[in-house]
Amino acid sequence: MPLTVEAVLLWLLAGSIVGWLANQIMTKNSYGMQTDILIGTGGGLVGGLLFPSLGFLLGGGYLGHLVNPVIGAVIAVFVSRYIKK
């Protein structure tokens, strides 16, 4: 699936959901709900752009456009929590 506005919106939505879930599940070292959502959204965007360009194709079509940003958002939230600690 080529890079489209739909794909970028899916990345942002997936990252936002991961940020929100991280805020609900991991309550220690939280920045707050809004910041966690923003971190997840940024991580989702970076993951959606970076993983395919590095050759990590984690599924095709919509699945790939969903898995890549979720992994990117999880990494971003984890790193931000680790840095805050």
Buried (B, 14 or more C-beta within 10 A) or exposed (E): EEEEEEBBEBBBBBBBBBBBBBBEEEEEEBBEEEEBBBBBBBBBBBBBBBBBEEEEEBEEEEEBBBBBBBBBBBBBBBEBBEEEE
